[in-house]
């Protein structure tokens, strides 16, 4: 199924059941994730996608959106630092990627074309995370 066909729909619509409102004492992160489930997929920005992926919410719908951005700009600074969306994506569970094998292959191709200098500029441990996702031995740093 091409999850990008549903850009006008929300995660609450596409990923049942709808979530109930967060508790009054919920953290800011919990409130944010609940709010993002009510936003049309086409209106989710890079920071929103990074948040949803990091929280493992509706991955079959948000990973394709993230990969679409990462193909164009692999080291996109979504919110916190250069490459944060990429690192969130590669750290999504393997079970999510098994549902999206073509997208996983495309992302692996993008990662393997990154210059070593770009990877070296990412946070500590990032090179190992990228290597793990691609299926290569982790670099010795």
DOTI-99597 format. One line per field, with one value per residue (C-alpha): residue in one letter; x, y, z; residue number from 1. Coordinates in steps of 0.001 Angstrom, whole numbers, padded with zeros to 6 digits. Example, Ala and Ser with C-alpha at 12.3 -4.5 7.8 and 13.67 -1.06 7.14 Angstrom:
res = A,S
px = 012300,013670
py = -004500,-001060
pz = 007800,007140
n = 1,2
END
This chain:
res = X,X,X,X,X,X,X,X,X,X,X,X,X,X,X,X,X,X,X,X,X,X,X,X,X,X,X,X,X,X,X,X,X,X,X,X,X,X,X,X,X,X,X,X,X,X,X,X,X,X,X,X,X,X,X,X,X,X,X,X,X,X,X,X,X,X,X,X,X,X,X,X,X,X,X,X,X,X,X,X,X,X,X,X,X,X,X,X,X,X,X,X,X,X,X,X,X,X,X,X,X,X,X,X,X,X,X,X,X,X,X,X,X,X,X,X,X,X,X,X,X,X,X,X,X,X,X,X,X,X,X,X,X,X,X,X,X,X,X,X,X
px = 000000,001286,000863,001641,-001775,-003408,-001800,-005161,-005959,-004754,-003084,-006180,-008105,-005514,-004115,-007040,-008125,-008374,-006513,-008376,-007238,-004122,-004452,-004444,-001027,000498,003965,004509,005810,002691,000431,002446,002195,-001551,-001889,000200,-002143,-004851,-002795,-003177,-000143,000616,000881,003417,006807,010253,010219,006787,007983,011093,008939,006499,009269,011230,008063,007330,003878,002191,005528,004043,002612,005340,008457,007524,007129,010495,012263,010821,012492,015712,016195,016295,018271,019749,021233,018162,018097,014513,014640,017704,020783,021950,020881,018361,015558,017880,018999,015424,014516,017407,016580,012991,012393,013349,009747,008596,011178,010195,006805,008543,011399,011633,011831,014428,016513,016231,017316,020250,021343,021148,023215,025918,026393,026990,030536,032646,033169,029409,028988,031937,030114,027139,026802,028908,027656,025761,028214,027635,023858,024010,026346,024025,021063,022961,024231,027929,030371,030427,033336,036086,036023
py = 000000,003462,005400,008675,008536,009587,012992,014626,012257,012138,009352,009099,008268,005946,004228,003134,003244,006987,008048,009524,012972,012930,013124,016563,015947,014509,015637,018110,015283,013180,016156,016915,013350,013329,016626,015366,012407,014957,016736,015764,013750,016319,019025,017218,018906,017380,018039,016430,013361,013104,013228,010599,008281,008642,007776,004876,006181,004987,004160,002670,006132,008449,006597,007018,010752,010940,008928,011217,014159,012276,011320,015021,016127,013216,015341,017507,019314,018581,020037,019414,018884,018054,014495,014110,012926,010413,009023,008766,006853,004383,003722,002776,-000890,-003458,-004676,-001329,-001423,-005000,-003605,-001073,-002987,-000765,002383,000797,-000066,003494,004894,002478,003744,007343,006495,004712,007782,010140,011495,010305,013915,014429,011306,012343,015603,013783,013155,010481,006996,008090,006418,003114,003533,004264,001306,-000989,000099,-000384,-003743,-002891,-003421,-000403,001947,002132,005670
pz = 000000,-000851,002363,000585,-001079,002174,002662,003371,006245,009851,011773,013940,010766,009244,012327,014482,017127,017606,020678,023598,024753,026931,030703,032235,033769,030579,029587,026788,024584,025142,024393,021244,019935,020561,018696,015768,015308,014427,011727,008063,006923,004245,006897,009075,008997,009498,013262,013551,011661,013834,016957,015712,014536,017769,019694,017285,016377,013165,011539,008338,007627,008868,007682,003993,004540,006278,003585,000936,002702,003406,-000234,-001025,002049,004019,006782,007262,010600,011605,015077,017204,015008,011505,010687,013502,011211,009554,012893,014132,010966,011140,014785,013999,014818,012195,012298,010901,008125,007257,006205,003927,002254,-000828,001261,003503,000445,-000848,002501,002633,-000783,000432,003501,001522,-000667,002275,002339,005273,006321,006623,008731,010915,011686,013190,016936,018587,017772,014662,012276,014039,013894,010168,009582,011522,009434,006185,007391,007445,010307,012612,011993,014582,015964
n = 1,2,3,4,5,6,7,8,9,10,11,12,13,14,15,16,17,18,19,20,21,22,23,24,25,26,27,28,29,30,31,32,33,34,35,36,37,38,39,40,41,42,43,44,45,46,47,48,49,50,51,52,53,54,55,56,57,58,59,60,61,62,63,64,65,66,67,68,69,70,71,72,73,74,75,76,77,78,79,80,81,82,83,84,85,86,87,88,89,90,91,92,93,94,95,96,97,98,99,100,101,102,103,104,105,106,107,108,109,110,111,112,113,114,115,116,117,118,119,120,121,122,123,124,125,126,127,128,129,130,131,132,133,134,135,136,137,138,139,140,141
END
